[in-house]
């Protein structure tokens, strides 16, 4: 009498060391809307253990960094090149061995103290949620009302009115951006309000000067950068009309005459 061959267990019935969490398979990552994250985007990692100081491993993360990732696995995309291809030691997401780290995103991690900052790389397949700076202002209403007494957070609506009158897409970055994305109270009473102003088309120096003057009336110290298609330039530096500007690009700073048509100054 012949017996039927035992049925092979499907992958869905295999033991999962992270039950109940979404799987990220090889292919486009819906969390990114098919795009590569850019500087100042905030990423929620569903596999924080895949974060590395270098794509080949490098030194292990410090204890504070591992503790932060366990409780609040958000990282910020830093301005550096995205590394393509597989890692030399074939590091893969421990959450899903079949996920292919087809690209490694340069990220930074913020700790509870000012001196606690770490830089590293996260595989694209480890990203569960992406938030752009321009998606963050509406999240102010989700914070505890006691947080609205913090100067940098309290000044956000007034900053919005100033920037939006120039039809610029904008969003908070730095401590304010992190707090709005994660809900963790990291904005200190003396934290500046840092703004990212997206300007794919040229923004006149006159408008930059007027906008800067208006923002200087905020009851908090502010920093703003104009993000062009080629990198970012300080609003303060651009508005003072120098002959040469520092354009911050993924490949490092460049001295240019025009941040929208960068040529060596």
N, C-alpha and C positions, 0 to 999 in steps of 0.2 A: 504494500500500500504506500502510495506516495503521499508525502506531506507537503503542504504549502510552505514555500520559503518564508522565513520571518520577514515581516514588513520593516523596512528601514524607517527609523524615526526621523520625522521631518525636523528641520532646523528650529521650527517654532516650538517643538516640544523639548528641545535640549535645555539643560539647566542654564539659567541666566543669573549671573552673579549680581546683576542690577535689575531685579524684576520691577515691572511697572513703568519703566522709563522708555521713551521712544527710541527706536533704533535708527541709526544713520547708516545707510548703505552706500555703496559706491555709486557715484553719479551726482547730479546737481543737488545742492543743499538748499531746500526751500527756505530755510531761515535767512538766507542771503539774497533772496529774490534773483538768483542767477548772476549776481554781481560780486566783484571782489571788494571786501571792505576797505575803506580808506582811513586815513589818519583821523583820530578822535572818535571813530565809531566804537560803541561798547558792545562786547560780545559776552553772552552767557554760555559757558562751556558745560555740556552735558557729560564730558569726560575730562575733568580738570587734571587728572593724573597724567594726561598726555602732554601737558605743558612742559617744555624743556628750555633751559637757558640757551642752548644751541640745538640745532636740529640733530647733531650727532651725540646729544646727551649732555656733555659738559658736567660742571659741578652740580650736585643736587641742590634743589631749592632750600632756602633757609627755613627753619622751623616756623617762623612767623608767616612766611608765604604759604606754606602747606596748610597752616591753620586757617588762614584767610580763605583759601580755595575750598577747604572743606565746608565752611559755613556760608560762603558768599562767592561762588565761582564766576565772578565778572572780571573781565580784563578789558583794557583799552588798546585799540590799534595805534601803534606808534608810527611815526613817519620814517620808514625804512623799506628796503626792497622786500617783496614777497618772494620767497624761495620756492622754486618749482622742482618737481621730481620727488623721488622717494628719498627718505633719510638714509644716510650711509649705514646706520645700524638697524634699519628697517623698523624703527619705532612705530608702533601702531596703537590706535586707541584701544585701551584695555576694555572699554565698554563694548566694542564690537570689532573683533579681529578682522572682519571682512571689509571694514572701512579703509579706504585707500587715502593716505595723506598725500594727495596729488599736489598740494601746495601748502606751505607753512607760512602763517601770518605773523608778522612782527607785532608783539604785544607788550604791554607793561602792566604791572600789578601794583596796586596802592595798598599800603598797610595802614594801621591806625595811627602811626606816628609819622611826622614829616620826613624823617630820615629812612623810613621803610618804603623803598621803591625797588622793584625788581623788573628786569627786562628778559624777554625770552621769545619763544616761538610756539604757536599753537597750530596743530593740523587743522586744515579747513573742515575736515569731517567731524571735528569735535565741537563745532559751533551749533548750539541749539536755538539761540535768539540773537538777532542783530538789532541794535538801536542806533540810529543816526542822530547827531546833535539836534537837528531840526524837529525830531520827533519828541523831544524832551520837555519843552515848555509847558505843554498841556498836562504833564504829570505833576506840576506844582500843586494842583488841587488834591492830589493823593497823599501828600505829606501831612504829618501831624501838624495841627495849627500852631503848636509851640515853636515849630521850626521856622515859621514865617517871621519870627523876630530876628533871625540871623540876617545881618545887613545884605549879604550877597544874594540871598534868596528873596528877601523883601523887595530888592530893587529890580527883580526880573520883569515884572509887568511894565515898569517905566522904561526899561531898556527895550522891551518888545515894541512899545509905541514909537520909540526913537528910530529903531532899525527898520521897522516895517514901512515907515513913511518913505523909505528909499527903495522899496520893492526888492529888498534883498532877502534871499533865503538864509536863515540864520539859526543858531542854536547855542546853548551854553556848553562849555567844555570844562575841564579841570574838576575841582572838587564839587562844584554845583552840578555839573553834568553827571558825575558819578552818583551823587545823592539822588538825583531825579530818576536815574535809571534803576538803581538798586534799592532805594529806600533806606539805606544805611546812613546815619547822620555823620557825614565826614566833613561837612562845611563848617569851618571854624568862624568865630566872630570877626577875625581879621583876614579871612580869606578874600581874595579879589574875585570879582565877577569876570570870568573869562568868556569871550564870545568868539564864535566862528561865523564869519560872514562869507557866504558863497557868492562869488562874483565871476562866473565863467566869461562874461563880457566885460570890457574895460569900464572901470568906475572912475569918474573924473576926480582929480585932486581937489577941486573946489568942493564937491559933494563929500569927499572924504574928510576935509577940514571941518565942514559944517557938522557932519555926523559926529566927529570926534569932540567938537565943542559941546554938542548936546549931551553926549555920554559923560563928559567931564562934570556935568551938573548932578550926576547921580550921587547919592549919599554913601558911596562905597568906591573903593579903588577898582578900576576896570582895566582889562587888557583885551584887545581885539585884533584879530588877524583876518586879512582878506584872502580867501582861498580861490586861486585861479585854476585853470586847467593844468598848470605846470608846477604848482606848489603854493606856498603861502607867504605873505609879506605882512609885516606889522602895519596896522592902520596908522599908528602914530608916525612911523618912519615914512610911509607913503604920503601922508598928508602934509609933511613939511617940505615936499618937492626937492629932494636931493637928486643929484645927477645919477647916483648909483644906489641900488637897493639890495638888501640881502633877501634872496628868494630861498625859502626852505623847501627842499625837494626830498623825495625818498632816497636819493643818492648823495645827500648832503647839501650844505648851503652853497649858493652860487651868487656872485655879485653881477647884477644885471641892470640895464637901464629901464626896461619895461617888463613888469611881471607877467603881462599877457602875451608879449612877443619877446621872450627872453633871449637876449644875445649878450655876450660878454661885454660888460661896461668898459 
